[in-house]
Amino acid sequence: MTRNDFCSGSLQYLSGLPPIGQGLPPSALTPSTQESQFKSPHPQVWLPNRDRGNKNIKRPLSSAEIKRYTQPFLDFITENPTVFHAVDTVARRLESHGFTSLSSREEWNHKIRKGGKYFVERNGSAIIAFAVGSNYKAGNGAAVIAAHIDALTTKVKPIPTKPTKAGYVQLGIAPYAGALNKTWWDRDLGIGGKVLVKDRSTGKIETRLVKLDYPIARIPTLAPHFGAPAYDPNPNPETQMVPIIGLDNSATESTTTSKSHESSQLQGDYSFTSTQPPRLVSAIARKLKIDDPTSIINWELEVFDTQPAQLGGLDKEFIFAPRIDDKLCSYSAIEALIASTSHTTTLDGSQPTDDDGIIKIVGCFDDEEIGSLLRQGARSNFLPSTIERAVAALAGGHCTPDLLSRTLANGFMISADVSHAVNPNYLEVYLENHAPQLNVGLAVQADPNGHTTTNSVSTAFLQRVADKCDSTLQVFQIRNDSRSGGTVGPMLSSAMGMRAIDAGLPQLSMHSIRATVGNLDPGLGVKLFKGFFDHFEEVDAEFA
């Protein structure tokens, strides 16, 4: 997939960003924020104060800088409705900040160097970015943040064409993880994802992204006037939660002729498009400017909420958005890596010295919501093999078991997945003193049964990081009479033997089609994650 194939809608997040503070109430626009609005075309990027010299790259984010991440996060969520769009946008963002793309199918030995910044993708739905300190030495540790960038969604079935019922055209979809729950009823749904297109002149197959982000599909509820069926708590997801995508007007002669002609154009001899709804094929072909729809040889499409992410609350202190779990921690982790490895020219014209001796890594994985077992998931070899190949390249192409084991033993991982924020209407379901709030900071997630990686050492480690970057940590643990969820932490830390903790930003309404976080939470995540990268070595030295 080439970057030129990327859906242009996400360019706002990359380059057409609003002024700092846009969307915030006047009281939130401090003089320092207003004065800095014109200092950068990329206001969401951490900007060091030049009057503090070379040490600025490791100073904590200010309150004004934390607010600058709010609107870009809203744009990121709105403009990237599928996992493929999100990963491609992250890759473009990294490239714009000096990261070099690596191919898993090529040799890395002569491409990775000290002081370099890199990223590698898998399946177009998972990405790992890493930066090597200029003072890195073989056997030094890695500071890792692992998140998942997939979200609950519904996917278009392989053959989604369904018989017309009562004049309605419907689309066959299937739930991904816990989607198609009651929050999906009566929502404006768009369609997008990855499309494989064959170039007839070269025979090459390329991947392109498509986004039909206007309301196309809707799952209609049954009016309460019909009695008991309308109140069924367990509707059949196969027969009663099928979206409508159009009307079938084939009863009129003119439309019958038109429809028949369109269908014959799309099908011809057997092709992939012959198994798909003709009007959907036509809409996607038009969007991608494909003259011959039969050159579409396959696709992976998702159905998603089209309502934009937006600020809410009396003082706009909330973010109401789809797909927060867990594009939120993925966004903050990537931005933290960029901020921690970005240099600026100081007043005397010199460049700050990047004296880090570690490898800083962010992994954004797919398939967490369904167990992480696929090749792009955290349970695969993606992260361990990336670390091993990077260490080998930095060691002249030779990575002994001892060298790799030392690297992992000297490392530390934050498993960053969203946590549960306290819901004021259900206080009784929360464990006392373990109920995180919005706009405060990350919540350390504890679980006595191994569903998280948190222990006393890792908690103390992250607390020291928080102390150094002026961040606040909260804590969450589920009650004994409730069921705990899982994260990518246990599978990765057990596979690599790396010290680890689970900590994520809290949200309301987890697994709803739309959820709620605080307007400062994206920036608070960047602040803590950046502090982890900046202060890892000095904090690690405190522990025996």
LINRA-V339227 format. One record per pair of residues at least 12 apart in sequence whose C-alpha atoms are under 7 Angstrom apart, sorted by the first residue. I is the first residue (numbers start at 0). J is the second residue. D is the distance in whole Angstrom. If there is no record, write none. Layout:
I,J,D
I,J,D
//
This chain:
0,205,6
0,206,5
0,207,7
4,207,5
4,208,7
5,207,7
5,208,6
6,208,6
6,209,6
8,78,6
9,78,5
9,79,7
9,88,7
12,71,6
12,74,6
12,75,6
13,92,6
14,41,6
16,41,6
16,71,7
18,36,6
18,42,7
19,32,7
19,36,5
19,42,6
19,67,5
20,66,7
20,67,6
21,70,7
23,315,6
24,314,6
24,315,7
32,63,6
42,67,6
43,67,5
43,68,5
43,71,6
44,338,7
45,64,7
45,338,5
49,345,6
49,346,6
52,345,6
53,345,7
53,351,5
53,352,7
56,339,7
57,533,6
59,468,5
59,469,7
59,526,7
59,530,7
60,526,6
65,519,7
65,522,4
65,523,6
66,519,6
66,522,6
68,521,6
68,522,5
69,518,6
69,519,7
69,521,6
69,522,7
72,521,7
73,308,5
73,309,6
76,308,6
77,307,5
77,308,6
80,303,6
81,191,7
81,192,6
81,301,7
82,124,6
82,148,7
82,149,6
83,123,6
83,124,5
83,192,6
83,193,7
86,123,6
86,124,6
86,125,6
86,126,7
97,116,7
98,116,5
98,117,5
98,118,7
99,116,6
99,117,5
99,118,6
100,117,6
100,118,5
100,119,6
101,117,7
101,118,6
101,119,5
102,119,6
107,392,6
108,392,4
108,395,7
108,396,5
109,392,7
111,389,7
111,392,6
111,393,7
112,393,6
113,131,5
113,132,6
113,133,5
113,135,7
114,130,7
114,131,5
114,132,5
114,133,4
115,130,6
115,131,6
116,129,6
116,130,4
116,131,6
117,129,5
117,130,6
121,375,6
122,375,6
124,365,6
124,375,7
125,363,6
125,364,5
125,365,5
125,375,6
126,362,6
126,363,5
126,364,7
127,361,6
127,362,4
127,363,6
128,360,6
128,361,5
128,362,6
129,358,7
129,359,5
129,360,4
129,361,6
130,358,6
130,359,5
130,360,7
131,357,6
131,358,5
131,359,7
132,353,7
132,354,7
132,355,4
132,356,5
132,357,5
132,358,6
133,353,6
133,354,6
133,355,6
133,356,7
134,354,6
134,355,6
134,356,4
135,355,7
135,356,4
135,357,5
136,356,7
137,394,7
138,402,5
138,405,5
138,406,5
139,356,7
139,357,6
139,406,5
139,409,6
140,357,6
140,358,7
140,406,5
140,407,6
140,409,4
140,410,4
141,357,6
141,358,5
141,359,6
141,406,7
141,407,7
141,409,7
141,410,4
141,411,7
142,358,6
142,359,5
142,360,6
142,410,6
142,411,5
142,412,6
142,532,6
142,535,7
143,359,6
143,360,5
143,361,6
143,411,6
143,412,4
143,413,6
144,332,7
144,360,6
144,361,5
144,362,6
144,412,6
144,413,5
144,414,6
144,415,7
145,361,6
145,362,5
145,363,6
145,413,6
145,414,5
145,415,6
146,328,6
146,329,6
146,362,6
146,363,5
146,364,6
146,414,6
146,415,5
146,416,6
147,325,6
147,329,7
147,363,5
147,364,4
147,365,6
147,367,6
148,325,6
148,326,5
148,329,6
148,363,5
148,364,6
148,365,6
149,325,7
149,365,5
149,366,6
149,367,7
150,322,6
150,324,6
150,325,6
150,368,7
151,175,6
151,176,6
151,177,6
151,178,5
151,368,7
151,510,7
152,174,6
152,175,5
152,178,5
152,301,7
152,302,7
152,303,7
153,172,6
153,173,6
153,174,4
153,175,5
153,178,6
153,179,7
153,301,6
153,302,5
154,172,5
154,173,5
154,174,6
154,175,7
154,300,6
154,301,4
154,302,6
155,171,6
155,172,4
155,173,6
155,300,5
155,301,6
155,302,7
156,171,6
156,172,5
156,173,6
158,274,6
158,275,6
159,171,4
159,172,7
159,275,6
160,275,6
160,276,5
166,246,6
166,247,5
167,243,6
167,245,6
167,246,5
167,247,6
168,243,6
168,244,6
168,245,5
168,246,5
168,247,6
169,241,7
169,242,6
169,243,4
169,244,5
170,241,7
170,242,6
170,243,7
170,244,7
171,241,7
176,368,6
176,369,6
177,510,7
182,511,6
182,512,6
183,512,6
184,218,5
184,219,6
184,220,6
185,217,6
185,218,5
185,219,5
185,220,6
186,217,6
186,218,7
186,304,7
187,214,5
187,216,6
187,217,6
187,304,6
187,305,6
188,214,5
188,215,6
188,216,5
188,217,6
188,302,6
188,303,5
188,304,5
188,305,6
189,211,6
189,212,5
189,213,6
189,214,5
189,215,5
189,216,6
189,302,6
189,303,5
189,304,6
189,305,6
190,210,6
190,211,5
190,212,7
190,300,7
190,301,6
190,302,5
190,303,6
191,209,5
191,210,4
191,211,6
191,300,5
191,301,5
191,302,7
192,208,6
192,209,6
192,210,7
192,299,6
192,300,4
192,301,6
193,206,7
193,207,6
193,208,5
193,209,6
193,298,6
193,299,5
193,300,6
194,206,6
194,207,5
194,208,6
194,209,7
194,297,6
194,298,4
194,299,7
195,207,6
195,295,6
195,296,6
195,297,5
195,298,6
196,294,6
196,295,5
196,296,6
197,294,5
197,295,6
197,296,7
209,287,7
212,305,6
213,305,6
214,305,7
215,244,6
216,242,6
216,243,6
216,244,5
217,242,5
217,243,6
217,244,7
218,240,6
218,241,6
218,242,4
218,243,6
262,277,6
265,277,7
265,292,6
265,293,6
270,293,7
271,296,5
271,297,6
272,293,6
272,295,7
280,292,7
304,321,7
307,320,7
308,320,4
308,321,7
316,517,6
316,518,5
317,515,7
317,516,6
317,517,5
317,518,5
318,515,6
318,516,5
318,517,6
318,518,5
319,513,7
319,514,6
319,515,5
319,516,7
320,513,5
320,514,6
320,515,7
321,512,6
321,513,4
321,514,6
322,513,7
323,514,7
324,417,6
325,416,6
325,417,6
327,521,7
328,415,6
328,416,6
328,417,7
328,503,7
328,504,7
328,524,7
329,363,6
331,521,6
331,522,7
331,524,5
331,525,5
332,361,7
332,525,6
332,528,6
333,361,7
334,525,6
335,525,5
335,528,6
335,529,5
336,529,6
338,529,7
339,529,6
339,532,7
339,533,6
359,532,7
364,376,5
364,377,6
367,487,7
377,487,6
377,491,7
378,490,6
378,491,7
383,495,7
387,403,6
407,495,6
407,496,7
407,497,5
408,496,7
408,497,6
410,497,6
410,498,7
411,497,6
411,498,5
411,499,6
412,497,7
412,498,6
412,499,5
412,500,7
413,499,6
413,500,5
413,501,6
413,502,7
414,487,6
414,488,5
414,500,6
414,501,5
414,502,6
415,501,6
415,502,5
415,503,5
416,486,7
416,502,7
416,503,5
417,503,5
417,504,5
417,505,5
417,506,7
418,442,7
418,503,6
418,504,6
418,505,4
418,506,6
419,435,7
419,505,5
419,506,5
419,507,6
420,434,6
420,435,5
420,436,5
420,437,7
420,505,5
420,506,5
420,507,5
421,434,5
421,435,6
421,436,6
422,507,7
429,477,7
429,478,6
430,476,7
430,477,6
430,478,5
433,474,5
433,475,5
433,476,6
434,475,6
435,473,6
435,474,6
435,475,6
435,505,6
436,505,7
437,505,6
437,516,6
437,517,5
438,517,5
438,518,7
438,519,5
438,520,5
439,471,7
440,470,7
440,471,5
440,472,6
440,473,7
440,504,7
440,520,7
440,523,6
440,524,7
441,472,5
441,473,6
441,502,6
441,503,5
441,504,5
441,505,7
441,524,7
442,472,6
442,473,4
442,474,5
442,475,6
442,502,5
442,503,5
442,504,6
442,505,7
443,472,7
443,473,6
443,474,5
443,475,6
443,501,6
443,502,4
443,503,7
444,474,6
444,475,5
444,476,6
444,501,5
444,502,5
445,475,6
445,476,5
446,476,6
450,484,7
450,485,5
450,489,7
451,485,7
451,486,7
451,488,6
451,489,6
451,501,6
452,488,6
452,489,5
452,499,6
452,500,5
452,501,6
453,499,7
453,500,4
453,501,6
457,498,7
457,499,6
457,500,5
458,500,7
460,538,7
463,538,7
464,530,6
464,531,6
464,534,6
464,538,7
465,527,6
468,527,7
468,530,5
470,527,6
488,501,6
504,520,7
504,524,7
//
